[in-house]
Amino acid sequence: MREILDDIDRWRAAGKKVAVARVINVQGSGPRLPGSAMAVNEDGEVAGSVSGGCVEGAVVTEALDILQTGERRQVTYGFSDDEAFAVGLTCGGTIHLFIEPLDW
């Protein structure tokens, strides 16, 4: 999380909305450990990583939707999920993310 704070501060100073996705659980083999975080601003700029590139595109889509709706949500990506396979999570495990808008 610390590695994305400078970007979050810069975006917030510019008046941008920001959502943060965090890995909250990993089952089996996962690309990143719980606590890994990624921030997305309303322009689609990204800081950090929750999967080393496997599902970041799908997470950006979820984060942008969350910035529009204001709703927090938990999402899951795993090899057996059709959507997860489509976005490239092929490590064989499952990752659970919590995505929320930052509300200062």
C-alpha positions, 0 to 999 in steps of 0.5 A: 500500500505504501508504494501507491500513497504518493500517486494517491496524494498527487491525484487527490491534490488534483481533485481526482476521484480514486478507488483502491483495490486490495487483495483480502484473501488468496486460495491456492497459488496466487500472484500477490499476497493479501494486503497488495493494493492498487489505486485507480483514478477517475481517468483510469490511471493505475498505481500498484498491482494486485496480480502482477498484471493478470487481472489488472484490466478487469480491476480497472473496469470494476474500480471505474464503475465503483467511482461512478456508483460509490458502491464498495464490493468484493470481487473474486478471480480464479482459474475456474471462473470464466471471467477470470480466465478471460482476463488471464489469471492462470496461476491456478489459485483464486484471489479475492479483492475488496474495491472501494472509493476513497472518501476523505 
